[in-house]
Amino acid sequence: MASDTVEQIKNRIDIAEYIGAYTKLSPAGSNLKGLSPFTSEKTASFFVSPERQTFYCFSSGKGGDIFTFVQEMEGIDFKGALKILAEKTGVPLVWEKTGERSKRDVLFELLDKATYFFEEVYGRLKHPQEYSAERGITEETREKFRIGYAPHEWRTLSTWLMKHKYSKEDILRSGLAKENNGHLYDRFRGRYMFPICDTTGRVIAFSGRILPQFESEKEGSAKYVNSPETDLYHKSQVLYGIHMAKQAMRQHNRAIVVEGQMDLVLSHQAGVAETIALSGTALTTVQIQQILSHTNTIIFALDADGAGERALRRSAIEALALGAEVYVIPLLQGKDPADIILKEGSEAWSTYLEKKLHIVDFYIQKGEQEGKEKGSDTRSLLRYASMHIIPLIAYMKSRIDEEFYMRKLSQSLGVSYDAIRSEIIKEREKEIDIHTKQEIPHAPPVNKEVMASRTAILRTHILGILYWQKNKNPPDIDWNEALEKIKQRIPSEIFVLDEMKEKEKLLFEIESLYPNTTLIQEIIDGLANELEKELLRTKLEHITEELRRAEAQGEMTKSEELSKEHTTISQQLNAINN
């Protein structure tokens, strides 16, 4: 990447304006303040500095520049953030080296072209439009999700892409075509096409739903056909619709998880924009972590069939182990979200969502209901609990929730609490291949004594003010001169600006603590006085201990030297106090 590209982008975009689209910002001294877009806090602890073009979030510990913000919000690397901001600002990207990156760019471009092709074909044909009308999808919604149609022909897309100068190798790498005897043929034919996007909205794959009139044909027997794994598309890492849902997930502090594309599209159309889709599989750890970067609450609304319930159970265990709050919408047998919205309306869908149950409550109620209907004995109910409920409780990260549901299950089954706890322990001891069973590493414990010491706090505040002034344009004081004066009174080795940690956090703390910039020099002088006194007191305490020890051991010469030093330091302390 050309060295000045990043600076060009920074010069063309204002971080406060950009972040303001994610969270409302209000003036706070020289900075702006708002609720964290990373957490669901209720008290504002998120700061933006228009002057430095930086941010810091005290609730999550995240901070940096506009590129850092985009990386954190979108869950992408620096190059991904660079791409987004370059497109937003109109700065052309000039890559210094070609290679894997340029190949990925070709694929992104090719897939976007294919999306346009499917959209254009959709606009010319009646049968995909009739299918949209049958499923209740409006034209506005179709355009929003860029839904298109793959013609019921063997090579139309491949031929069109090759005419637009894409190579056979690139078309194969995109997953849009297969090869047979040296010839390409299209993977998607006669299908209603849903583009699958990454978290930034770039098309990376497709899912094609066969239209009803072609379902009986042998080559189109599969109801859905998805893109294969490619350089861009890894099924276990992608959630359909997350690029459109992430802001609503943060705003409403929940993610509604449905099973397929049609469920998601109609849920968004019904006003529930925090909906994402599984595409027929259970949630993976990577996908759950994507969700948790926006909200801690996951609500499953999966099809009420065997496959949907299996996906629910596996997904719930993973999510609970990662600390999520997991709920279920108890759909009636044979219904899915798309059916409810189409047949009962958007308001009915909202009503269903209000009936959410905690995942454990859902299975307890289900077990009790099945027990009544089938006349199951206690032993059968215990087997049901062992299969469906015990694993959920065993993998809960919250020990409070675990205790609550162990007691609730004990009451429901009519067995002792100790028996339930014993089963939970057995479940944990099983060799289950689940990544989230591993302990997530935590940061090393903070040395509370050091952090709480008055000396450390004073030193940090002085360094913070000096660093603030060093980076301010123009500064309120001559920070370098102020630093040299302090070093004449206090050991210079404890005042090294470049060795400071968490500088961005410290800057926002200092700006909040010392808003009156006309008194900065007086504030530094006062802090330096206090620090010097603390250092002298510490030294005096040490000498006092040494003096007592020397006197007790009869070391008269050493006692006299220590006594003189004690007097000198006491006089220095008195002079500062006066």
PyMOL commands that set and color helices and strands:
alter all, ss='L'
color gray80, all
select helices_A, chain A and resi 5-12+15-19+66-74+78-89+100-124+126-134+139-145+156-163+168-174+212-214+218-220+235-237+242-252+261-269+285-292+306-321+337-344+346-354+359-374+378-388+390-394+399-413+417-429+435-437+448-452+454-471+479-489+492-494+497-499+503-513+517-552+556-577
alter helices_A, ss='H'
color red, helices_A
select strands_A, chain A and resi 25-28+31-34+46-49+54-57+62-64+148-150+177-180+183-186+191-197+203-210+224-226+255-258+275-277+297-300+325-328+357-358
alter strands_A, ss='S'
color yellow, strands_A
deselect
rebuild
show_as cartoon
